């Protein structure tokens, strides 16, 4: 008898003595499959066991008829309210759902647009909207429309047919690389917006990880990072690991980031600034961590892309955040925000061409010829590229410095004025253009709702509950800052008369969503919102909106 029979394997051998060889083989295969499944469940590369356990628990509720019927009824009512809010029925409004036989004359088309424009209730031109519209002035608008007309049919996919657009695109990238101190090796591409820039950066690092033998690449980023990184992880089968921020400053907790790095990590992310509270992460510390661990470091400058490079000249000191920082390997910056270009352009920049090449797509064997694109899209609007180039040439460095001085100045003026309001507080310190408000006394969404009733359109945030105003060039007009501060103070004074009063309307729905443990239900509410956006013929019931025609 083998020696192992007296040791560890004896009980196992004894249990198998009555089994046929084919049974032992089947049991071994079954045990292996069960063990593999258990390992995959515990150590899944995409989500945590706790997240999957919660998803399973709440998904199981759908099989409890009485409980689920209650949830479903409430969910349906909420979704219906969201749809009615985003796409209300307007009496007398014409809804086109079929292509008409006869086309309209140009004047008739413009007349239809004029009628639809009356649906808008928010005065964005008066500086009542947070971010959203990054207006560079009427003169620039007129220039952009003329440039668009001249390049309306151009397509960068065909540089041989439209060499002037190719040149413009290359010059946009070169100017941006220069602004971010990319040096002679710096490179990049023009994208359709910040989300695509972020997607491409993540794709590039995923490909680099694959080349190094990493099967399940991971991104480590602060919880305040833009949702586009979550989208990239979902699209490209990566894992996004969120780390906390420091509560007092709202900056990335670098110590927590260091602990989250493992052998699968291909990218660390810093925001400059991040969208929720407008705070700049400690780029130098994050980049140094990435350099020590031999991984990439992306700085998301999409929001502050054309403010941060001009801060020093505008009189606001700023720690290094760009390619001057050793360890920073890529940067995304939106030209269609504070760059004042029309919507549809952003730039992704890399320290080296090798990293840029990882985002390229090439199909060498396609029957239609060799197909190669630098970004996600094939055909692209050359007119948008031309308008971006024209905007940057029109503004010049002095124009951007002046705009930065005024915009950041407006944000800091609001910060100083609101510091005296005891019932609210500011998240972090206003570093660039965002003022984020919270309250320990009342539901902050009540303030957002009351400001909406006064014509303001602010961003509602969550985890923690907060609202913010993102200052743009429109907020630098005479009286806008003062009007906003006065309205906030007056609304707060009204709220604290009944501080525990419940929030109603859409603000209440937003607040409620944070308390729902099953996040799939929140996703269904979001589906309702998106369905409403695509609804061509609103239902004749519930909320209606009267429009003067």
Order of alpha helices (4+ residues) and beta strands (2+ residues): alpha-alpha-alpha-alpha-alpha-alpha-alpha-beta-alpha-beta-alpha-beta-alpha-beta-alpha-beta-beta-beta-alpha-beta-beta-alpha-beta-beta-alpha-beta-beta-alpha-alpha-alpha
